[in-house]
Amino acid sequence: MAIEKTAGAVVYRNNDQEIEYLLLQSTNEGNFWGFPKGHVEGDETLLETAQREIKEETSLVLPIDTSFSVYTEYDLPNGNRKQMTLYTAALPKDKDLHLQAEEIKNAGWFNYQDARQRLTYDNLKELLDQVNAHLTQA
């Protein structure tokens, strides 16, 4: 069984005292909604992968907070095991998104409840729960 390592970030912004999360809709079969992320290439670190994937998929260059991350792993239909690490990245001020047409069909900013409902997979919802708890703790 091969291991596929992926990394990305839960990108968020503060909008009128409410946190909004950036979700991307994939052009892949199923058109699933998730976070900016992708496969580690060559000898990249997880952080380098996260930075590259955010820039490729959204054109955003953001500072990534490596002091907090969430992790999940699961088996893929092809028999491989996927390991996913997501950091957090704040959008300091509004910037235009330029989506990677070959991989990203749509994007949107959602409050926590709407983002949780929009995410396609339960493991991503659980990661969002962890990130939201971290960002909103007093």
VMD Tcl script that builds the backbone (N, CA, C; Angstrom):
set m [mol new atoms 414]
animate dup $m
set s [atomselect $m all]
$s set {name element resname resid chain x y z} {
  {N N MET 1 A 0.841 -1.173 0.000}
  {CA C MET 1 A 0.000 0.000 0.000}
  {C C MET 1 A 0.892 1.244 0.000}
  {N N ALA 2 A 0.665 2.116 -0.961}
  {CA C ALA 2 A 1.412 3.371 -1.047}
  {C C ALA 2 A 0.755 4.429 -0.158}
  {N N ILE 3 A 1.564 5.338 0.343}
  {CA C ILE 3 A 1.052 6.440 1.155}
  {C C ILE 3 A 1.126 7.712 0.325}
  {N N GLU 4 A -0.003 8.405 0.232}
  {CA C GLU 4 A -0.076 9.684 -0.464}
  {C C GLU 4 A -0.146 10.779 0.592}
  {N N LYS 5 A 0.857 11.661 0.614}
  {CA C LYS 5 A 0.874 12.760 1.575}
  {C C LYS 5 A 0.345 14.016 0.908}
  {N N THR 6 A -0.585 14.682 1.601}
  {CA C THR 6 A -1.128 15.932 1.104}
  {C C THR 6 A -1.053 16.976 2.201}
  {N N ALA 7 A -1.023 18.232 1.780}
  {CA C ALA 7 A -1.001 19.337 2.732}
  {C C ALA 7 A -1.734 20.527 2.129}
  {N N GLY 8 A -2.214 21.364 3.018}
  {CA C GLY 8 A -2.928 22.566 2.599}
  {C C GLY 8 A -3.237 23.400 3.824}
  {N N ALA 9 A -4.293 24.205 3.689}
  {CA C ALA 9 A -4.652 25.065 4.810}
  {C C ALA 9 A -6.141 25.352 4.815}
  {N N VAL 10 A -6.630 25.590 6.009}
  {CA C VAL 10 A -7.963 26.136 6.182}
  {C C VAL 10 A -7.763 27.650 6.145}
  {N N VAL 11 A -8.155 28.258 5.023}
  {CA C VAL 11 A -7.991 29.697 4.830}
  {C C VAL 11 A -9.233 30.385 5.396}
  {N N TYR 12 A -9.012 31.442 6.168}
  {CA C TYR 12 A -10.142 32.134 6.792}
  {C C TYR 12 A -9.912 33.638 6.789}
  {N N ARG 13 A -10.995 34.374 7.023}
  {CA C ARG 13 A -10.927 35.826 7.175}
  {C C ARG 13 A -11.932 36.238 8.250}
  {N N ASN 14 A -11.672 37.361 8.871}
  {CA C ASN 14 A -12.612 37.928 9.831}
  {C C ASN 14 A -13.462 38.941 9.094}
  {N N ASN 15 A -14.769 38.732 9.140}
  {CA C ASN 15 A -15.693 39.591 8.427}
  {C C ASN 15 A -16.790 40.030 9.393}
  {N N ASP 16 A -16.759 41.289 9.814}
  {CA C ASP 16 A -17.761 41.822 10.739}
  {C C ASP 16 A -17.916 40.949 11.978}
  {N N GLN 17 A -16.817 40.695 12.653}
  {CA C GLN 17 A -16.801 39.922 13.897}
  {C C GLN 17 A -17.138 38.440 13.719}
  {N N GLU 18 A -17.194 37.979 12.490}
  {CA C GLU 18 A -17.479 36.569 12.225}
  {C C GLU 18 A -16.369 36.000 11.360}
  {N N ILE 19 A -15.960 34.785 11.658}
  {CA C ILE 19 A -14.948 34.127 10.843}
  {C C ILE 19 A -15.636 33.483 9.640}
  {N N GLU 20 A -15.051 33.679 8.474}
  {CA C GLU 20 A -15.523 33.018 7.263}
  {C C GLU 20 A -14.401 32.147 6.721}
  {N N TYR 21 A -14.778 30.986 6.209}
  {CA C TYR 21 A -13.822 30.007 5.706}
  {C C TYR 21 A -13.920 29.905 4.193}
  {N N LEU 22 A -12.767 29.774 3.554}
  {CA C LEU 22 A -12.718 29.610 2.105}
  {C C LEU 22 A -12.838 28.131 1.761}
  {N N LEU 23 A -13.843 27.806 0.968}
  {CA C LEU 23 A -14.005 26.444 0.466}
  {C C LEU 23 A -13.896 26.458 -1.045}
  {N N LEU 24 A -13.319 25.391 -1.580}
  {CA C LEU 24 A -13.143 25.244 -3.018}
  {C C LEU 24 A -13.918 24.026 -3.493}
  {N N GLN 25 A -14.551 24.168 -4.652}
  {CA C GLN 25 A -15.256 23.039 -5.258}
  {C C GLN 25 A -14.372 22.472 -6.362}
  {N N SER 26 A -14.077 21.204 -6.250}
  {CA C SER 26 A -13.190 20.526 -7.188}
  {C C SER 26 A -13.891 20.253 -8.521}
  {N N THR 27 A -13.102 20.209 -9.574}
  {CA C THR 27 A -13.649 19.800 -10.877}
  {C C THR 27 A -13.650 18.286 -11.011}
  {N N ASN 28 A -13.068 17.580 -10.036}
  {CA C ASN 28 A -13.023 16.113 -10.081}
  {C C ASN 28 A -14.421 15.528 -10.037}
  {N N GLU 29 A -14.507 14.263 -10.369}
  {CA C GLU 29 A -15.773 13.558 -10.291}
  {C C GLU 29 A -16.356 13.733 -8.888}
  {N N GLY 30 A -17.604 14.104 -8.832}
  {CA C GLY 30 A -18.247 14.340 -7.545}
  {C C GLY 30 A -18.299 15.808 -7.174}
  {N N ASN 31 A -17.463 16.631 -7.802}
  {CA C ASN 31 A -17.461 18.076 -7.544}
  {C C ASN 31 A -17.452 18.400 -6.049}
  {N N PHE 32 A -16.615 17.699 -5.284}
  {CA C PHE 32 A -16.639 17.856 -3.833}
  {C C PHE 32 A -16.115 19.216 -3.389}
  {N N TRP 33 A -16.588 19.658 -2.237}
  {CA C TRP 33 A -16.147 20.896 -1.606}
  {C C TRP 33 A -15.118 20.567 -0.521}
  {N N GLY 34 A -14.028 21.328 -0.505}
  {CA C GLY 34 A -12.988 21.113 0.481}
  {C C GLY 34 A -12.126 22.351 0.643}
  {N N PHE 35 A -10.923 22.132 1.153}
  {CA C PHE 35 A -9.973 23.208 1.424}
  {C C PHE 35 A -8.855 23.188 0.378}
  {N N PRO 36 A -8.138 24.304 0.210}
  {CA C PRO 36 A -6.983 24.293 -0.686}
  {C C PRO 36 A -5.935 23.309 -0.169}
  {N N LYS 37 A -5.611 22.322 -0.980}
  {CA C LYS 37 A -4.632 21.310 -0.565}
  {C C LYS 37 A -4.218 20.506 -1.788}
  {N N GLY 38 A -3.148 19.740 -1.627}
  {CA C GLY 38 A -2.705 18.892 -2.717}
  {C C GLY 38 A -1.552 18.010 -2.296}
  {N N HIS 39 A -1.086 17.225 -3.231}
  {CA C HIS 39 A -0.031 16.243 -2.969}
  {C C HIS 39 A 1.341 16.896 -2.816}
  {N N VAL 40 A 2.118 16.329 -1.900}
  {CA C VAL 40 A 3.512 16.713 -1.737}
  {C C VAL 40 A 4.261 16.303 -3.005}
  {N N GLU 41 A 5.071 17.217 -3.522}
  {CA C GLU 41 A 5.856 16.932 -4.726}
  {C C GLU 41 A 7.336 16.890 -4.369}
  {N N GLY 42 A 8.005 15.849 -4.827}
  {CA C GLY 42 A 9.451 15.722 -4.617}
  {C C GLY 42 A 9.806 15.741 -3.148}
  {N N ASP 43 A 10.775 16.599 -2.793}
  {CA C ASP 43 A 11.225 16.661 -1.407}
  {C C ASP 43 A 10.642 17.866 -0.662}
  {N N GLU 44 A 9.490 18.343 -1.115}
  {CA C GLU 44 A 8.832 19.455 -0.441}
  {C C GLU 44 A 8.492 19.101 1.009}
  {N N THR 45 A 8.503 20.103 1.858}
  {CA C THR 45 A 7.968 19.941 3.203}
  {C C THR 45 A 6.449 20.115 3.131}
  {N N LEU 46 A 5.771 19.747 4.193}
  {CA C LEU 46 A 4.322 19.950 4.241}
  {C C LEU 46 A 3.980 21.437 4.127}
  {N N LEU 47 A 4.767 22.290 4.765}
  {CA C LEU 47 A 4.535 23.729 4.688}
  {C C LEU 47 A 4.703 24.234 3.252}
  {N N GLU 48 A 5.766 23.810 2.584}
  {CA C GLU 48 A 5.991 24.227 1.190}
  {C C GLU 48 A 4.844 23.754 0.290}
  {N N THR 49 A 4.362 22.543 0.521}
  {CA C THR 49 A 3.238 22.034 -0.254}
  {C C THR 49 A 2.001 22.889 -0.024}
  {N N ALA 50 A 1.713 23.201 1.229}
  {CA C ALA 50 A 0.543 24.019 1.551}
  {C C ALA 50 A 0.631 25.383 0.867}
  {N N GLN 51 A 1.786 26.027 0.938}
  {CA C GLN 51 A 1.960 27.338 0.308}
  {C C GLN 51 A 1.768 27.251 -1.206}
  {N N ARG 52 A 2.371 26.252 -1.811}
  {CA C ARG 52 A 2.268 26.090 -3.271}
  {C C ARG 52 A 0.827 25.824 -3.693}
  {N N GLU 53 A 0.164 24.928 -2.995}
  {CA C GLU 53 A -1.200 24.560 -3.371}
  {C C GLU 53 A -2.171 25.731 -3.227}
  {N N ILE 54 A -2.036 26.514 -2.151}
  {CA C ILE 54 A -2.899 27.686 -1.996}
  {C C ILE 54 A -2.686 28.644 -3.161}
  {N N LYS 55 A -1.421 28.882 -3.496}
  {CA C LYS 55 A -1.123 29.812 -4.590}
  {C C LYS 55 A -1.628 29.258 -5.925}
  {N N GLU 56 A -1.396 27.975 -6.193}
  {CA C GLU 56 A -1.847 27.394 -7.457}
  {C C GLU 56 A -3.362 27.427 -7.600}
  {N N GLU 57 A -4.070 27.075 -6.532}
  {CA C GLU 57 A -5.516 26.918 -6.620}
  {C C GLU 57 A -6.285 28.225 -6.494}
  {N N THR 58 A -5.701 29.241 -5.821}
  {CA C THR 58 A -6.446 30.475 -5.571}
  {C C THR 58 A -5.707 31.750 -5.968}
  {N N SER 59 A -4.437 31.679 -6.269}
  {CA C SER 59 A -3.521 32.789 -6.540}
  {C C SER 59 A -3.162 33.579 -5.281}
  {N N LEU 60 A -3.600 33.133 -4.119}
  {CA C LEU 60 A -3.285 33.835 -2.875}
  {C C LEU 60 A -1.916 33.410 -2.339}
  {N N VAL 61 A -1.159 34.383 -1.866}
  {CA C VAL 61 A 0.090 34.125 -1.157}
  {C C VAL 61 A -0.153 34.590 0.268}
  {N N LEU 62 A -0.255 33.627 1.173}
  {CA C LEU 62 A -0.647 33.937 2.549}
  {C C LEU 62 A 0.374 33.415 3.543}
  {N N PRO 63 A 0.508 34.115 4.673}
  {CA C PRO 63 A 1.324 33.561 5.753}
  {C C PRO 63 A 0.583 32.384 6.379}
  {N N ILE 64 A 1.277 31.288 6.577}
  {CA C ILE 64 A 0.661 30.091 7.135}
  {C C ILE 64 A 1.085 29.950 8.591}
  {N N ASP 65 A 0.100 29.719 9.445}
  {CA C ASP 65 A 0.362 29.526 10.863}
  {C C ASP 65 A 0.695 28.056 11.092}
  {N N THR 66 A 1.958 27.795 11.376}
  {CA C THR 66 A 2.390 26.410 11.586}
  {C C THR 66 A 2.302 25.998 13.058}
  {N N SER 67 A 1.862 26.917 13.919}
  {CA C SER 67 A 1.771 26.580 15.344}
  {C C SER 67 A 0.545 25.722 15.640}
  {N N PHE 68 A -0.358 25.605 14.667}
  {CA C PHE 68 A -1.548 24.777 14.837}
  {C C PHE 68 A -1.822 24.072 13.519}
  {N N SER 69 A -2.085 22.778 13.597}
  {CA C SER 69 A -2.455 22.039 12.392}
  {C C SER 69 A -3.413 20.925 12.783}
  {N N VAL 70 A -4.124 20.428 11.784}
  {CA C VAL 70 A -5.021 19.289 11.981}
  {C C VAL 70 A -4.585 18.206 11.002}
  {N N TYR 71 A -4.919 16.968 11.349}
  {CA C TYR 71 A -4.411 15.831 10.579}
  {C C TYR 71 A -5.489 14.755 10.502}
  {N N THR 72 A -5.545 14.103 9.357}
  {CA C THR 72 A -6.399 12.930 9.197}
  {C C THR 72 A -5.728 11.993 8.202}
  {N N GLU 73 A -6.082 10.743 8.282}
  {CA C GLU 73 A -5.647 9.785 7.264}
  {C C GLU 73 A -6.770 8.803 7.008}
  {N N TYR 74 A -6.789 8.308 5.776}
  {CA C TYR 74 A -7.872 7.404 5.386}
  {C C TYR 74 A -7.438 6.602 4.165}
  {N N ASP 75 A -8.144 5.490 3.954}
  {CA C ASP 75 A -7.859 4.625 2.805}
  {C C ASP 75 A -8.593 5.124 1.570}
  {N N LEU 76 A -7.920 5.059 0.450}
  {CA C LEU 76 A -8.486 5.473 -0.839}
  {C C LEU 76 A -9.016 4.252 -1.588}
  {N N PRO 77 A -9.933 4.466 -2.529}
  {CA C PRO 77 A -10.469 3.348 -3.308}
  {C C PRO 77 A -9.395 2.573 -4.078}
  {N N ASN 78 A -8.268 3.242 -4.415}
  {CA C ASN 78 A -7.208 2.571 -5.170}
  {C C ASN 78 A -6.298 1.724 -4.280}
  {N N GLY 79 A -6.620 1.642 -2.972}
  {CA C GLY 79 A -5.822 0.843 -2.052}
  {C C GLY 79 A -4.730 1.617 -1.345}
  {N N ASN 80 A -4.484 2.849 -1.766}
  {CA C ASN 80 A -3.478 3.674 -1.103}
  {C C ASN 80 A -4.054 4.285 0.172}
  {N N ARG 81 A -3.171 4.789 0.993}
  {CA C ARG 81 A -3.572 5.482 2.218}
  {C C ARG 81 A -3.198 6.952 2.071}
  {N N LYS 82 A -4.149 7.845 2.337}
  {CA C LYS 82 A -3.882 9.282 2.231}
  {C C LYS 82 A -3.670 9.858 3.620}
  {N N GLN 83 A -2.608 10.644 3.769}
  {CA C GLN 83 A -2.308 11.377 4.996}
  {C C GLN 83 A -2.415 12.864 4.684}
  {N N MET 84 A -3.306 13.564 5.383}
  {CA C MET 84 A -3.565 14.969 5.099}
  {C C MET 84 A -3.282 15.828 6.316}
  {N N THR 85 A -2.455 16.855 6.127}
  {CA C THR 85 A -2.169 17.844 7.159}
  {C C THR 85 A -2.655 19.197 6.659}
  {N N LEU 86 A -3.463 19.866 7.486}
  {CA C LEU 86 A -3.941 21.202 7.152}
  {C C LEU 86 A -3.501 22.183 8.233}
  {N N TYR 87 A -2.898 23.285 7.793}
  {CA C TYR 87 A -2.546 24.385 8.677}
  {C C TYR 87 A -3.676 25.407 8.616}
  {N N THR 88 A -3.486 26.548 9.264}
  {CA C THR 88 A -4.429 27.645 9.101}
  {C C THR 88 A -3.702 28.805 8.433}
  {N N ALA 89 A -4.466 29.593 7.682}
  {CA C ALA 89 A -3.899 30.759 7.008}
  {C C ALA 89 A -4.966 31.846 6.985}
  {N N ALA 90 A -4.635 32.995 7.571}
  {CA C ALA 90 A -5.574 34.109 7.624}
  {C C ALA 90 A -5.380 35.018 6.416}
  {N N LEU 91 A -6.493 35.447 5.839}
  {CA C LEU 91 A -6.461 36.438 4.766}
  {C C LEU 91 A -6.537 37.797 5.451}
  {N N PRO 92 A -5.439 38.562 5.455}
  {CA C PRO 92 A -5.412 39.797 6.230}
  {C C PRO 92 A -6.363 40.871 5.702}
  {N N LYS 93 A -6.556 40.940 4.410}
  {CA C LYS 93 A -7.517 41.873 3.812}
  {C C LYS 93 A -8.015 41.238 2.531}
  {N N ASP 94 A -9.159 41.705 2.071}
  {CA C ASP 94 A -9.746 41.088 0.885}
  {C C ASP 94 A -8.809 41.154 -0.315}
  {N N LYS 95 A -8.680 40.048 -0.947}
  {CA C LYS 95 A -7.915 39.945 -2.187}
  {C C LYS 95 A -8.751 39.131 -3.155}
  {N N ASP 96 A -8.562 39.389 -4.426}
  {CA C ASP 96 A -9.294 38.627 -5.432}
  {C C ASP 96 A -8.729 37.225 -5.553}
  {N N LEU 97 A -9.632 36.279 -5.735}
  {CA C LEU 97 A -9.238 34.902 -6.002}
  {C C LEU 97 A -9.189 34.696 -7.504}
  {N N HIS 98 A -8.180 34.013 -7.961}
  {CA C HIS 98 A -8.092 33.599 -9.362}
  {C C HIS 98 A -7.938 32.088 -9.321}
  {N N LEU 99 A -9.025 31.394 -9.647}
  {CA C LEU 99 A -9.076 29.949 -9.466}
  {C C LEU 99 A -8.358 29.204 -10.578}
  {N N GLN 100 A -7.737 28.103 -10.216}
  {CA C GLN 100 A -7.056 27.227 -11.158}
  {C C GLN 100 A -8.124 26.438 -11.915}
  {N N ALA 101 A -8.394 26.843 -13.150}
  {CA C ALA 101 A -9.540 26.328 -13.899}
  {C C ALA 101 A -9.534 24.814 -14.060}
  {N N GLU 102 A -8.345 24.211 -14.219}
  {CA C GLU 102 A -8.319 22.769 -14.465}
  {C C GLU 102 A -8.627 21.940 -13.218}
  {N N GLU 103 A -8.529 22.536 -12.023}
  {CA C GLU 103 A -8.792 21.774 -10.794}
  {C C GLU 103 A -9.944 22.321 -9.950}
  {N N ILE 104 A -10.223 23.624 -10.056}
  {CA C ILE 104 A -11.195 24.261 -9.172}
  {C C ILE 104 A -12.365 24.816 -9.989}
  {N N LYS 105 A -13.559 24.357 -9.634}
  {CA C LYS 105 A -14.772 24.754 -10.340}
  {C C LYS 105 A -15.392 26.014 -9.748}
  {N N ASN 106 A -15.319 26.146 -8.427}
  {CA C ASN 106 A -15.998 27.235 -7.747}
  {C C ASN 106 A -15.325 27.471 -6.399}
  {N N ALA 107 A -15.595 28.631 -5.808}
  {CA C ALA 107 A -15.069 28.952 -4.488}
  {C C ALA 107 A -16.070 29.841 -3.775}
  {N N GLY 108 A -16.006 29.832 -2.452}
  {CA C GLY 108 A -16.876 30.712 -1.695}
  {C C GLY 108 A -16.392 30.872 -0.273}
  {N N TRP 109 A -16.827 31.966 0.338}
  {CA C TRP 109 A -16.554 32.241 1.743}
  {C C TRP 109 A -17.802 31.912 2.535}
  {N N PHE 110 A -17.655 31.117 3.596}
  {CA C PHE 110 A -18.798 30.627 4.362}
  {C C PHE 110 A -18.537 30.771 5.857}
  {N N ASN 111 A -19.588 31.134 6.614}
  {CA C ASN 111 A -19.443 31.105 8.065}
  {C C ASN 111 A -19.311 29.646 8.495}
  {N N TYR 112 A -19.012 29.436 9.759}
  {CA C TYR 112 A -18.722 28.086 10.242}
  {C C TYR 112 A -19.849 27.095 9.930}
  {N N GLN 113 A -21.085 27.431 10.282}
  {CA C GLN 113 A -22.191 26.494 10.072}
  {C C GLN 113 A -22.402 26.180 8.597}
  {N N ASP 114 A -22.361 27.220 7.757}
  {CA C ASP 114 A -22.554 26.995 6.320}
  {C C ASP 114 A -21.386 26.222 5.714}
  {N N ALA 115 A -20.176 26.513 6.190}
  {CA C ALA 115 A -19.002 25.789 5.685}
  {C C ALA 115 A -19.107 24.315 6.064}
  {N N ARG 116 A -19.516 24.063 7.302}
  {CA C ARG 116 A -19.632 22.680 7.765}
  {C C ARG 116 A -20.664 21.923 6.932}
  {N N GLN 117 A -21.749 22.598 6.611}
  {CA C GLN 117 A -22.803 21.965 5.802}
  {C C GLN 117 A -22.341 21.750 4.358}
  {N N ARG 118 A -21.550 22.668 3.835}
  {CA C ARG 118 A -21.111 22.604 2.440}
  {C C ARG 118 A -20.034 21.559 2.208}
  {N N LEU 119 A -19.161 21.337 3.200}
  {CA C LEU 119 A -18.082 20.362 3.031}
  {C C LEU 119 A -18.667 18.987 2.696}
  {N N THR 120 A -18.044 18.316 1.754}
  {CA C THR 120 A -18.573 17.050 1.261}
  {C C THR 120 A -18.295 15.891 2.207}
  {N N TYR 121 A -17.107 15.839 2.783}
  {CA C TYR 121 A -16.703 14.657 3.545}
  {C C TYR 121 A -16.696 14.910 5.045}
  {N N ASP 122 A -17.116 13.908 5.807}
  {CA C ASP 122 A -17.193 14.014 7.265}
  {C C ASP 122 A -15.839 14.299 7.897}
  {N N ASN 123 A -14.753 13.709 7.356}
  {CA C ASN 123 A -13.445 13.958 7.974}
  {C C ASN 123 A -13.046 15.431 7.821}
  {N N LEU 124 A -13.455 16.076 6.739}
  {CA C LEU 124 A -13.165 17.498 6.574}
  {C C LEU 124 A -14.001 18.331 7.544}
  {N N LYS 125 A -15.243 17.906 7.798}
  {CA C LYS 125 A -16.085 18.591 8.780}
  {C C LYS 125 A -15.453 18.513 10.166}
  {N N GLU 126 A -14.897 17.351 10.494}
  {CA C GLU 126 A -14.242 17.190 11.788}
  {C C GLU 126 A -13.001 18.079 11.900}
  {N N LEU 127 A -12.252 18.213 10.805}
  {CA C LEU 127 A -11.082 19.097 10.815}
  {C C LEU 127 A -11.523 20.547 10.976}
  {N N LEU 128 A -12.613 20.934 10.291}
  {CA C LEU 128 A -13.138 22.294 10.441}
  {C C LEU 128 A -13.564 22.539 11.879}
  {N N ASP 129 A -14.193 21.555 12.509}
  {CA C ASP 129 A -14.595 21.691 13.917}
  {C C ASP 129 A -13.382 22.024 14.784}
  {N N GLN 130 A -12.285 21.315 14.561}
  {CA C GLN 130 A -11.068 21.534 15.353}
  {C C GLN 130 A -10.491 22.927 15.098}
  {N N VAL 131 A -10.457 23.344 13.839}
  {CA C VAL 131 A -9.921 24.654 13.497}
  {C C VAL 131 A -10.802 25.746 14.085}
  {N N ASN 132 A -12.116 25.611 13.939}
  {CA C ASN 132 A -13.032 26.637 14.455}
  {C C ASN 132 A -12.908 26.755 15.972}
  {N N ALA 133 A -12.797 25.633 16.667}
  {CA C ALA 133 A -12.615 25.674 18.126}
  {C C ALA 133 A -11.316 26.394 18.485}
  {N N HIS 134 A -10.275 26.131 17.729}
  {CA C HIS 134 A -8.981 26.786 17.977}
  {C C HIS 134 A -9.078 28.299 17.748}
  {N N LEU 135 A -9.721 28.700 16.663}
  {CA C LEU 135 A -9.774 30.130 16.297}
  {C C LEU 135 A -10.728 30.923 17.178}
  {N N THR 136 A -11.716 30.277 17.763}
  {CA C THR 136 A -12.720 31.014 18.534}
  {C C THR 136 A -12.535 30.884 20.045}
  {N N GLN 137 A -11.524 30.146 20.475}
  {CA C GLN 137 A -11.325 30.026 21.923}
  {C C GLN 137 A -10.954 31.385 22.498}
  {N N ALA 138 A -11.509 31.647 23.659}
  {CA C ALA 138 A -11.288 32.985 24.267}
  {C C ALA 138 A -10.063 32.982 25.165}
}
mol reanalyze $m
mol bondsrecalc $m
mol representation Tube
mol addrep $m
